[in-house]
């Protein structure tokens, strides 16, 4: 059996509380909760590797 508490701990949004109660998510196909490692990887890509350098690098 999977260690469910460990897996849940990887999803920061699942520990969110609103008015002292755990938040409930009804995600659709347009989005879903992701583990912290995925959020970190996407963030790193968007911040550091998603620049449109065009021809600049080729000309150097």
C-alpha positions as CSV (number, residue, x, y, z in Angstrom):
1,X,0.0,0.0,0.0
2,X,1.2,3.5,-0.8
3,X,2.1,5.8,2.2
4,X,-0.9,8.1,1.7
5,X,0.2,10.7,4.3
6,X,3.6,11.0,2.7
7,X,2.1,11.4,-0.7
8,X,-0.4,14.0,0.6
9,X,2.5,15.8,2.2
10,X,4.0,16.3,-1.3
11,X,1.0,18.4,-2.3
12,X,1.2,21.8,-0.6
13,X,-2.4,22.8,-1.6
14,X,-3.8,19.8,0.2
15,X,-2.7,21.2,3.6
16,X,-4.5,24.5,3.0
17,X,-7.1,25.4,5.5
18,X,-10.0,27.9,5.2
19,X,-11.6,29.1,8.4
20,X,-9.8,26.2,10.2
21,X,-11.2,23.5,7.9
22,X,-9.4,21.6,5.2
23,X,-10.0,22.9,1.7
24,X,-11.9,20.7,-0.7
25,X,-11.0,20.8,-4.4
26,X,-13.3,19.9,-7.3
27,X,-10.7,20.1,-10.1
28,X,-11.7,19.7,-13.7
29,X,-9.7,18.8,-16.8
30,X,-8.3,22.3,-17.0
31,X,-6.2,22.0,-13.9
32,X,-5.2,19.8,-11.0
33,X,-3.2,19.9,-7.8
34,X,0.5,19.1,-8.3
35,X,3.3,17.9,-6.0
36,X,5.8,20.5,-4.8
37,X,8.5,19.0,-7.0
38,X,6.4,19.6,-10.1
39,X,5.6,23.2,-9.0
40,X,9.4,23.8,-8.4
41,X,10.3,22.4,-11.8
42,X,7.7,24.4,-13.7
43,X,8.7,27.5,-11.8
44,X,12.4,27.0,-12.6
45,X,11.6,26.5,-16.3
46,X,9.4,29.6,-16.5
47,X,11.9,31.8,-14.6
48,X,15.2,30.6,-16.1
49,X,14.7,28.7,-19.4
50,X,11.6,30.2,-21.1
51,X,13.2,33.2,-22.7
52,X,12.7,33.8,-26.3
53,X,16.3,34.6,-27.3
54,X,15.5,34.4,-31.0
55,X,18.6,34.9,-33.2
56,X,20.7,36.5,-30.4
57,X,22.4,33.3,-29.3
58,X,23.0,32.2,-32.9
59,X,24.7,35.5,-33.7
60,X,27.1,35.4,-30.9
